[in-house]
């Protein structure tokens, strides 16, 4: 019986500590993600967009239209 009460007491303390600390953890993680996204946007805006190679203008082959035979 004493072991069960000790377990619930420890569990209650852990839950309350987690409820107290979790807003700080979430705020830290959101700020970290926000900073990464700002760096990601800055990298994209600073580098010029790459133009596609002119491979698409090369003739690859002919189009063959197949007819269904009964």
KEKEDO-964961 format. One line per 3 residues: number of its first residue (from 1); for each residue x, y, z of C-alpha. Coordinates in steps of 0.1 Angstrom, whole numbers, plus 5000, padded with zeros to 4 digits. Example, Ala and Ser with C-alpha at 12.3 -4.5 7.8 and 13.67 -1.06 7.14 Angstrom:
BEGIN
1	5123 4955 5078 ~ 5137 4989 5071
//
This chain:
BEGIN
1	5000 5000 5000 ~ 5029 5024 5008 ~ 5045 5015 4975
4	5014 5024 4956 ~ 5011 5058 4973 ~ 5047 5065 4967
7	5042 5057 4930 ~ 5012 5080 4927 ~ 5031 5108 4945
10	5061 5105 4922 ~ 5038 5103 4891 ~ 5020 5135 4903
13	5052 5154 4908 ~ 5065 5143 4873 ~ 5032 5154 4857
16	5032 5188 4874 ~ 5069 5194 4865 ~ 5061 5185 4829
19	5032 5209 4829 ~ 5054 5236 4843 ~ 5083 5230 4819
22	5064 5222 4787 ~ 5055 5258 4777 ~ 5092 5267 4778
25	5102 5237 4757 ~ 5075 5244 4731 ~ 5085 5281 4729
28	5121 5271 4724 ~ 5112 5246 4697 ~ 5090 5271 4679
31	5117 5298 4680 ~ 5142 5273 4667 ~ 5120 5263 4638
34	5112 5300 4630 ~ 5149 5308 4628 ~ 5156 5279 4605
37	5127 5290 4582 ~ 5141 5325 4581 ~ 5175 5312 4571
40	5159 5289 4545 ~ 5140 5318 4530 ~ 5171 5340 4530
43	5190 5313 4512 ~ 5163 5310 4485 ~ 5160 5347 4479
46	5197 5354 4478 ~ 5205 5327 4452 ~ 5194 5333 4416
49	5170 5308 4402 ~ 5187 5282 4380 ~ 5174 5282 4344
52	5164 5249 4329 ~ 5189 5233 4306 ~ 5180 5235 4269
55	5176 5197 4268 ~ 5139 5200 4262 ~ 5145 5215 4227
58	5163 5185 4215 ~ 5142 5161 4194 ~ 5139 5129 4214
61	5119 5108 4189 ~ 5089 5104 4168 ~ 5053 5100 4180
64	5038 5068 4167 ~ 5001 5064 4167 ~ 4990 5028 4171
67	4957 5016 4158 ~ 4938 4988 4175 ~ 4933 4958 4152
70	4902 4936 4158
//
